[in-house]
Amino acid sequence: MFFKKLKENAKMFLKGMSWAGAARIRGEAIAENDIFYLLCFSDLLGIPNPGLYYTLEILPYMSKEMRSWEWKMLIKDTVSEAGEHDIA
């Protein structure tokens, strides 16, 4: 009885740890993705980008997420707080 309960509690503990870790990793990935988009397509937000000619080559591969990223950046108070509250 005791070992069965201990095993069940250990399972629940490890499952909880994995979900929290996955959420943190997902949040970090979203923040890094936002920074990458900002570096590549900052001119869409009014920030000059001298490497725009070269980043336009990857635009067809990133166009599916472009509108949602741009909207997410525009509703933030500042661009620097992008990714702080994006853990889903």
Phi and psi in degrees as GROMACS dihedral restraints (atoms count N, CA, C in turn):
[ dihedral_restraints ]
;  ai    aj    ak    al  type     phi  dphi    fc
    3     4     5     6     1   -62.9    20    10
    4     5     6     7     1   -44.6    20    10
    6     7     8     9     1   -69.3    20    10
    7     8     9    10     1   -33.1    20    10
    9    10    11    12     1   -64.8    20    10
   10    11    12    13     1   -44.1    20    10
   12    13    14    15     1   -65.9    20    10
   13    14    15    16     1   -40.5    20    10
   15    16    17    18     1   -62.6    20    10
   16    17    18    19     1   -43.0    20    10
   18    19    20    21     1   -63.7    20    10
   19    20    21    22     1   -42.4    20    10
   21    22    23    24     1   -64.2    20    10
   22    23    24    25     1   -42.3    20    10
   24    25    26    27     1   -65.6    20    10
   25    26    27    28     1   -38.9    20    10
   27    28    29    30     1   -64.7    20    10
   28    29    30    31     1   -40.4    20    10
   30    31    32    33     1   -60.8    20    10
   31    32    33    34     1   -46.2    20    10
   33    34    35    36     1   -64.5    20    10
   34    35    36    37     1   -38.3    20    10
   36    37    38    39     1   -63.1    20    10
   37    38    39    40     1   -47.8    20    10
   39    40    41    42     1   -66.9    20    10
   40    41    42    43     1   -36.7    20    10
   42    43    44    45     1   -64.3    20    10
   43    44    45    46     1   -41.5    20    10
   45    46    47    48     1   -64.1    20    10
   46    47    48    49     1   -38.6    20    10
   48    49    50    51     1   -64.7    20    10
   49    50    51    52     1   -39.2    20    10
   51    52    53    54     1   -69.5    20    10
   52    53    54    55     1   -36.9    20    10
   54    55    56    57     1   -68.1    20    10
   55    56    57    58     1   -39.3    20    10
   57    58    59    60     1   -66.5    20    10
   58    59    60    61     1   -40.3    20    10
   60    61    62    63     1   -65.2    20    10
   61    62    63    64     1   -39.3    20    10
   63    64    65    66     1   -65.9    20    10
   64    65    66    67     1   -39.1    20    10
   66    67    68    69     1   -65.6    20    10
   67    68    69    70     1   -40.5    20    10
   69    70    71    72     1   -66.1    20    10
   70    71    72    73     1   -42.0    20    10
   72    73    74    75     1   -65.7    20    10
   73    74    75    76     1   -40.5    20    10
   75    76    77    78     1   -62.0    20    10
   76    77    78    79     1   -42.0    20    10
   78    79    80    81     1   -63.5    20    10
   79    80    81    82     1   -41.1    20    10
   81    82    83    84     1   -65.9    20    10
   82    83    84    85     1   -38.8    20    10
   84    85    86    87     1   -65.3    20    10
   85    86    87    88     1   -40.5    20    10
   87    88    89    90     1   -63.9    20    10
   88    89    90    91     1   -42.8    20    10
   90    91    92    93     1   -64.0    20    10
   91    92    93    94     1   -42.6    20    10
   93    94    95    96     1   -67.9    20    10
   94    95    96    97     1   -36.1    20    10
   96    97    98    99     1   -63.9    20    10
   97    98    99   100     1   -40.8    20    10
   99   100   101   102     1   -63.5    20    10
  100   101   102   103     1   -40.3    20    10
  102   103   104   105     1   -65.5    20    10
  103   104   105   106     1   -40.2    20    10
  105   106   107   108     1   -62.6    20    10
  106   107   108   109     1   -45.9    20    10
  108   109   110   111     1   -61.5    20    10
  109   110   111   112     1   -40.4    20    10
  111   112   113   114     1   -63.0    20    10
  112   113   114   115     1   -41.8    20    10
  114   115   116   117     1   -65.9    20    10
  115   116   117   118     1   -37.9    20    10
  117   118   119   120     1   -80.8    20    10
  118   119   120   121     1   -40.1    20    10
  120   121   122   123     1  -126.5    20    10
  121   122   123   124     1    40.8    20    10
  123   124   125   126     1   -67.6    20    10
  124   125   126   127     1   -21.5    20    10
  126   127   128   129     1   -66.1    20    10
  127   128   129   130     1   -22.0    20    10
  129   130   131   132     1   -67.0    20    10
  130   131   132   133     1   -22.8    20    10
  132   133   134   135     1  -100.7    20    10
  133   134   135   136     1     3.8    20    10
  135   136   137   138     1    93.8    20    10
  136   137   138   139     1     9.2    20    10
  138   139   140   141     1   -98.4    20    10
  139   140   141   142     1   122.8    20    10
  141   142   143   144     1   -60.6    20    10
  142   143   144   145     1   139.6    20    10
  144   145   146   147     1  -130.7    20    10
  145   146   147   148     1   107.2    20    10
  147   148   149   150     1   -69.6    20    10
  148   149   150   151     1   -18.9    20    10
  150   151   152   153     1   -97.9    20    10
  151   152   153   154     1    23.1    20    10
  153   154   155   156     1   -59.6    20    10
  154   155   156   157     1   -38.7    20    10
  156   157   158   159     1   -57.2    20    10
  157   158   159   160     1   -40.5    20    10
  159   160   161   162     1   -79.4    20    10
  160   161   162   163     1   -31.9    20    10
  162   163   164   165     1   -76.9    20    10
  163   164   165   166     1   -18.6    20    10
  165   166   167   168     1   -67.2    20    10
  166   167   168   169     1   -20.4    20    10
  168   169   170   171     1   -67.0    20    10
  169   170   171   172     1   -28.6    20    10
  171   172   173   174     1   -95.0    20    10
  172   173   174   175     1     0.2    20    10
  174   175   176   177     1   -57.3    20    10
  175   176   177   178     1   -42.7    20    10
  177   178   179   180     1   -60.3    20    10
  178   179   180   181     1   -29.6    20    10
  180   181   182   183     1   -79.0    20    10
  181   182   183   184     1   -22.7    20    10
  183   184   185   186     1  -108.5    20    10
  184   185   186   187     1     2.1    20    10
  186   187   188   189     1   -67.0    20    10
  187   188   189   190     1   -25.6    20    10
  189   190   191   192     1   -63.8    20    10
  190   191   192   193     1   -36.6    20    10
  192   193   194   195     1   -97.4    20    10
  193   194   195   196     1    -2.4    20    10
  195   196   197   198     1   -63.1    20    10
  196   197   198   199     1   -46.5    20    10
  198   199   200   201     1   -64.7    20    10
  199   200   201   202     1   -42.8    20    10
  201   202   203   204     1   -67.5    20    10
  202   203   204   205     1   -37.2    20    10
  204   205   206   207     1   -66.0    20    10
  205   206   207   208     1   -45.0    20    10
  207   208   209   210     1   -62.1    20    10
  208   209   210   211     1   -41.9    20    10
  210   211   212   213     1   -63.8    20    10
  211   212   213   214     1   -41.9    20    10
  213   214   215   216     1   -62.9    20    10
  214   215   216   217     1   -38.8    20    10
  216   217   218   219     1   -70.6    20    10
  217   218   219   220     1   -35.7    20    10
  219   220   221   222     1   -74.1    20    10
  220   221   222   223     1   -25.8    20    10
  222   223   224   225     1   -87.7    20    10
  223   224   225   226     1    -7.6    20    10
  225   226   227   228     1   -73.2    20    10
  226   227   228   229     1   152.6    20    10
  228   229   230   231     1   -66.4    20    10
  229   230   231   232     1   -44.0    20    10
  231   232   233   234     1  -137.3    20    10
  232   233   234   235     1   156.3    20    10
  234   235   236   237     1   -68.5    20    10
  235   236   237   238     1   -26.8    20    10
  237   238   239   240     1   -70.0    20    10
  238   239   240   241     1   -19.7    20    10
  240   241   242   243     1   -92.6    20    10
  241   242   243   244     1    10.1    20    10
  243   244   245   246     1   -65.2    20    10
  244   245   246   247     1   131.9    20    10
  246   247   248   249     1    92.9    20    10
  247   248   249   250     1    -9.5    20    10
  249   250   251   252     1   -71.7    20    10
  250   251   252   253     1   -34.5    20    10
  252   253   254   255     1  -119.6    20    10
  253   254   255   256     1    28.1    20    10
  255   256   257   258     1   -97.4    20    10
  256   257   258   259     1    12.5    20    10
  258   259   260   261     1   -73.8    20    10
  259   260   261   262     1   118.2    20    10
